[in-house]
């Protein structure tokens, strides 16, 4: 028992002696680490101020945070070599190199999003406040963070999109230019004057609030549809979504009212069903070819809609179909 107690006391004395030996190194390491912390704080503040003055707050936050933590990591490396003199910086760097590979595989998505965010902030395909479309998401850019881009949708929702997706997918920037064009198809009747309708439409939207006169609104005959002649109406507005939506409503209302006052028809879709021989005798020349009716000198005899035609020995004869009885509810 006395031997074990003496061994324990010797170990404690060794720890105390070792502590007194490394105590100066601990003090020096603490001072060095505080210096690194001050440098990290100063570098962060300087980078943040530099990019804020240039109107790039997102890039300022990303680079300032990265610089700060890089300097702190370097300070910890220096502190480790001061406290433990046997540790060589080359060995630490080699260990960090092997560890960085493992960390890279473990945090692949995080590093990928961070690099994509840095490239987005450097190249600036869009800025904070721009209205963009990324995939199926559309809204206003709130900010670009180290991992993701945050956009606010038009109905008040926040969408967080990974930076790697934003960088690799196609992005539509609706507010990239000062004006944005919208269009709408208006159908008029085949019996109406197309040129007059185009003039009426242009005059109706030229003076509307929010509609640009440079370029001027356009009304172009565009399509001969099944039951209407379609005119494509195009106009330019401010690129923001609220202005585009309100201007569209004003245009539709003004066009509808102007065409109605000018006596121009806005037809509904219609369907025409042609039954080949169900025609009346008053339809005209029955030997002339018409849609759904073949030409010939021996046309079928006119018949009522309730009548049928059958072939008997090469000759056609008419068969009258009795009307169906009507049931009454009691």
C-alpha positions as CSV (number, residue, x, y, z in Angstrom):
1,X,0.0,0.0,0.0
2,X,2.9,2.4,0.9
3,X,4.5,1.6,-2.6
4,X,1.2,2.5,-4.4
5,X,0.8,5.7,-2.4
6,X,4.4,6.8,-3.2
7,X,3.9,6.1,-6.9
8,X,0.7,8.2,-6.8
9,X,2.5,11.0,-5.0
10,X,5.4,10.9,-7.5
11,X,2.9,11.2,-10.4
12,X,1.2,14.2,-8.8
13,X,4.5,15.8,-8.2
14,X,5.4,15.2,-11.8
15,X,2.2,16.8,-13.0
16,X,2.8,19.8,-10.8
17,X,6.4,20.2,-11.9
18,X,5.3,19.8,-15.6
19,X,2.6,22.4,-15.1
20,X,5.1,24.9,-13.7
21,X,7.4,24.2,-16.6
22,X,4.6,24.9,-19.2
23,X,3.0,27.7,-17.3
24,X,5.1,30.4,-19.0
25,X,4.2,28.8,-22.4
26,X,0.5,28.9,-21.4
27,X,0.8,32.6,-20.6
28,X,2.5,33.3,-23.9
29,X,-0.1,31.2,-25.8
30,X,-2.9,33.1,-24.1
31,X,-1.4,36.5,-25.1
32,X,-0.8,35.2,-28.7
33,X,-4.4,33.9,-28.9
34,X,-5.8,37.2,-27.7
35,X,-3.7,39.0,-30.4
36,X,-5.2,36.6,-33.0
37,X,-8.7,37.3,-31.7
38,X,-8.1,41.1,-32.0
39,X,-6.7,40.7,-35.5
40,X,-9.7,38.5,-36.5
41,X,-12.1,41.1,-35.1
42,X,-10.3,43.9,-36.9
43,X,-10.2,42.0,-40.2
44,X,-13.9,41.2,-40.0
45,X,-14.8,44.8,-39.2
46,X,-12.6,46.1,-42.0
47,X,-13.9,43.7,-44.7
48,X,-17.5,44.4,-43.6
49,X,-17.1,48.1,-43.8
50,X,-15.3,47.9,-47.1
51,X,-18.0,46.0,-48.9
52,X,-20.9,47.8,-47.1
53,X,-19.7,51.1,-48.5
54,X,-19.9,49.5,-52.0
55,X,-23.4,48.4,-51.5
56,X,-22.7,44.6,-51.2
57,X,-23.8,43.6,-47.7
58,X,-24.3,39.9,-48.5
59,X,-20.7,39.6,-49.8
60,X,-19.5,41.5,-46.7
61,X,-21.1,39.1,-44.3
62,X,-19.8,36.0,-46.2
63,X,-16.2,37.1,-46.5
64,X,-16.0,38.8,-43.1
65,X,-17.1,35.6,-41.4
66,X,-14.8,33.4,-43.4
67,X,-11.8,35.7,-42.7
68,X,-12.5,35.8,-39.0
69,X,-12.7,32.1,-38.5
70,X,-9.7,31.5,-40.7
71,X,-7.6,33.8,-38.5
72,X,-8.9,32.1,-35.3
73,X,-8.0,28.7,-36.7
74,X,-4.5,29.9,-37.5
75,X,-4.2,31.3,-34.0
76,X,-5.2,27.9,-32.5
77,X,-2.5,26.3,-34.6
78,X,0.1,28.7,-33.3
79,X,-1.1,28.3,-29.7
80,X,-0.8,24.5,-30.0
81,X,2.9,24.8,-31.1
82,X,3.6,27.2,-28.2
83,X,2.0,25.1,-25.5
84,X,3.5,21.8,-26.8
85,X,6.9,22.6,-28.2
86,X,7.3,19.0,-29.4
87,X,4.5,19.5,-31.8
88,X,5.9,20.6,-35.2
89,X,3.8,22.9,-37.5
90,X,4.6,20.7,-40.4
91,X,3.1,17.7,-38.6
92,X,0.0,19.7,-37.7
93,X,-0.4,20.9,-41.3
94,X,0.0,17.3,-42.6
95,X,-2.7,16.1,-40.1
96,X,-5.0,19.0,-41.1
97,X,-4.4,18.1,-44.8
98,X,-5.6,14.5,-44.2
99,X,-8.4,15.6,-42.0
100,X,-9.5,18.2,-44.5
101,X,-10.1,15.4,-47.0
102,X,-12.3,13.6,-44.6
103,X,-14.1,16.8,-43.7
104,X,-14.5,17.6,-47.3
105,X,-16.3,14.3,-48.0
106,X,-18.4,14.7,-44.8
107,X,-19.5,18.3,-45.5
108,X,-19.5,18.1,-49.3
109,X,-22.9,19.8,-49.7
110,X,-22.1,22.6,-47.2
111,X,-18.8,23.4,-49.0
112,X,-20.4,23.2,-52.4
113,X,-23.2,25.6,-51.3
114,X,-20.6,28.0,-49.7
115,X,-18.5,28.2,-52.9
116,X,-21.6,28.6,-55.0
117,X,-22.8,31.4,-52.7
118,X,-19.4,33.1,-53.0
119,X,-19.5,32.9,-56.8
120,X,-23.0,34.3,-56.9
121,X,-21.9,37.2,-54.7
122,X,-18.8,37.9,-56.8
123,X,-20.5,37.7,-60.2
124,X,-23.8,39.2,-59.1
125,X,-26.3,37.8,-61.7
126,X,-28.9,39.2,-59.5
127,X,-29.0,41.5,-56.4
128,X,-30.8,41.8,-53.1
129,X,-34.3,43.1,-54.0
130,X,-34.4,41.7,-57.5
131,X,-37.4,39.6,-58.5
132,X,-36.3,36.2,-59.9
133,X,-37.7,32.9,-61.0
134,X,-35.7,29.8,-60.0
135,X,-37.2,26.5,-61.1
136,X,-40.8,26.6,-59.8
137,X,-40.2,29.3,-57.3
138,X,-40.7,33.0,-57.9
139,X,-40.3,36.0,-55.6
140,X,-38.1,38.8,-54.3
141,X,-34.5,38.1,-53.2
142,X,-34.1,38.8,-49.5
143,X,-30.4,37.9,-49.1
144,X,-27.7,35.4,-50.1
145,X,-26.3,33.5,-47.2
146,X,-23.3,31.1,-47.0
147,X,-25.6,28.1,-47.6
148,X,-28.7,29.3,-49.4
149,X,-30.5,32.1,-51.2
150,X,-33.6,33.4,-49.5
151,X,-36.5,34.7,-51.6
152,X,-39.9,36.0,-50.5
153,X,-42.8,34.9,-52.7
154,X,-45.5,37.2,-53.9
155,X,-48.0,35.6,-51.5
156,X,-45.8,36.2,-48.4
157,X,-43.9,33.0,-48.1
158,X,-40.1,32.5,-47.7
159,X,-38.4,29.9,-49.9
160,X,-34.8,28.8,-49.0
161,X,-33.0,27.5,-52.1
162,X,-29.5,26.0,-51.8
163,X,-26.9,28.1,-53.5
164,X,-25.7,25.2,-55.6
165,X,-29.1,24.8,-57.1
166,X,-29.3,28.5,-57.9
167,X,-25.9,28.5,-59.5
168,X,-26.5,25.4,-61.7
169,X,-30.2,26.0,-62.7
170,X,-31.5,28.7,-65.1
171,X,-32.6,31.8,-63.3
172,X,-34.9,34.4,-64.8
173,X,-34.4,37.9,-63.4
174,X,-37.6,39.8,-64.0
175,X,-36.2,43.1,-62.7
176,X,-32.9,43.1,-64.6
177,X,-34.0,46.0,-66.9
178,X,-36.1,49.1,-66.4
179,X,-39.2,47.9,-68.3
180,X,-41.0,44.6,-68.8
181,X,-43.4,43.6,-71.6
182,X,-46.7,41.8,-71.1
183,X,-49.2,40.5,-73.6
184,X,-52.8,39.3,-73.9
185,X,-54.8,37.8,-76.8
186,X,-58.2,39.4,-77.6
187,X,-60.6,37.6,-79.9
188,X,-63.0,39.5,-82.2
189,X,-65.7,38.2,-84.6
190,X,-65.0,37.3,-88.2
191,X,-67.5,39.9,-89.4
192,X,-65.7,42.8,-87.6
193,X,-63.1,45.2,-89.1
194,X,-59.7,44.0,-87.9
195,X,-57.9,47.3,-88.5
196,X,-60.6,49.2,-86.7
197,X,-60.4,46.8,-83.7
198,X,-56.6,47.2,-83.5
199,X,-56.9,51.0,-83.6
200,X,-59.6,50.9,-80.9
201,X,-57.4,48.7,-78.7
202,X,-54.3,50.9,-79.0
203,X,-56.2,54.1,-78.3
204,X,-57.8,52.4,-75.2
205,X,-54.5,51.5,-73.5
206,X,-52.2,54.3,-74.6
207,X,-53.3,56.7,-71.8
208,X,-53.6,54.2,-69.0
209,X,-51.7,54.7,-65.8
210,X,-48.5,52.6,-65.5
211,X,-48.4,51.8,-69.3
212,X,-45.2,53.1,-71.0
213,X,-45.5,55.1,-74.2
214,X,-41.9,54.3,-75.2
215,X,-42.1,51.6,-76.5
216,X,-45.8,52.3,-77.4
217,X,-48.5,49.6,-76.9
218,X,-49.2,47.3,-79.9
219,X,-52.2,45.5,-81.2
220,X,-51.3,42.9,-83.9
221,X,-53.6,40.5,-85.8
222,X,-52.2,37.2,-84.7
223,X,-54.4,34.2,-85.4
224,X,-57.4,32.9,-87.3
225,X,-58.9,30.8,-84.6
226,X,-61.9,28.5,-84.8
227,X,-64.5,31.1,-83.7
228,X,-62.6,34.4,-83.6
229,X,-59.8,36.5,-85.0
230,X,-57.2,36.8,-82.3
231,X,-55.4,40.1,-81.8
232,X,-52.2,40.1,-79.6
233,X,-52.1,43.1,-77.4
234,X,-48.6,44.0,-76.0
235,X,-47.5,46.8,-73.6
236,X,-44.6,47.7,-71.4
237,X,-44.6,48.5,-67.7
238,X,-42.3,48.8,-64.7
239,X,-40.7,45.3,-64.2
240,X,-42.0,44.7,-60.6
241,X,-44.7,42.2,-60.2
242,X,-47.2,44.4,-58.5
243,X,-47.1,47.0,-61.4
244,X,-47.3,44.2,-64.0
245,X,-50.4,42.7,-62.4
246,X,-52.3,46.0,-61.9
247,X,-51.5,47.2,-65.4
248,X,-52.8,43.9,-66.8
249,X,-56.1,44.4,-65.0
250,X,-56.4,48.0,-66.3
251,X,-55.7,46.9,-69.9
252,X,-58.3,44.1,-69.9
253,X,-60.9,46.4,-68.4
254,X,-60.2,49.2,-70.9
255,X,-60.1,47.0,-73.9
256,X,-63.4,45.3,-73.0
257,X,-65.1,48.7,-72.6
258,X,-63.6,50.2,-75.7
259,X,-64.5,47.3,-78.0
260,X,-68.1,47.2,-76.6
261,X,-68.6,51.0,-77.3
262,X,-67.2,50.5,-80.8
263,X,-69.7,47.8,-81.6
264,X,-67.0,45.1,-82.1
265,X,-68.1,41.6,-81.1
266,X,-66.2,39.5,-78.5
267,X,-67.5,36.0,-79.6
268,X,-67.8,33.0,-77.5
269,X,-66.2,29.7,-78.7
270,X,-68.7,27.8,-80.9
271,X,-68.8,24.3,-82.3
272,X,-70.5,23.2,-85.6
273,X,-71.6,19.6,-86.1
274,X,-72.2,18.6,-89.7
275,X,-74.3,15.5,-90.5
276,X,-73.7,14.6,-94.1
277,X,-77.3,14.1,-95.5
278,X,-79.4,15.7,-92.8
279,X,-80.2,18.8,-94.8
280,X,-83.5,20.5,-95.7
281,X,-84.7,21.1,-99.2
282,X,-84.4,24.9,-98.8
283,X,-80.6,24.6,-98.4
284,X,-80.0,25.5,-102.1
285,X,-78.3,23.6,-104.9
286,X,-78.0,20.1,-103.6
287,X,-75.6,19.1,-106.5
288,X,-72.9,21.6,-105.4
289,X,-70.1,20.4,-103.1
290,X,-70.2,21.9,-99.6
291,X,-68.5,21.2,-96.3
292,X,-69.7,17.7,-95.3
293,X,-71.6,17.3,-98.6
294,X,-70.2,15.6,-101.7
295,X,-70.8,16.9,-105.2
296,X,-72.9,14.9,-107.7
297,X,-75.8,14.9,-110.2
298,X,-77.8,12.4,-108.1
299,X,-77.8,13.8,-104.5
300,X,-79.8,12.1,-101.8
301,X,-83.3,13.3,-101.3
302,X,-83.9,15.8,-98.5
303,X,-85.1,14.2,-95.3
304,X,-86.1,15.3,-91.8
305,X,-83.7,14.9,-89.0
306,X,-85.8,12.0,-87.6
307,X,-85.6,10.1,-90.9
308,X,-83.0,7.6,-91.9
309,X,-81.7,6.4,-95.3
310,X,-81.1,2.7,-96.1
311,X,-80.0,0.9,-99.2
312,X,-82.2,-1.8,-100.8
313,X,-81.0,-3.5,-103.9
314,X,-78.8,-0.6,-105.0
315,X,-81.6,1.9,-104.5
316,X,-81.9,4.3,-101.6
317,X,-85.2,4.6,-99.8
318,X,-86.2,6.7,-96.9
319,X,-87.3,5.3,-93.6
320,X,-89.3,7.5,-91.3
321,X,-88.5,7.2,-87.6
322,X,-91.4,7.6,-85.3
323,X,-90.8,10.3,-82.6
324,X,-90.1,8.9,-79.2
325,X,-92.9,9.1,-76.6
326,X,-92.4,11.6,-73.8
327,X,-92.7,10.4,-70.3
328,X,-94.4,12.5,-67.7
329,X,-93.6,12.5,-64.1
330,X,-96.6,12.1,-61.7
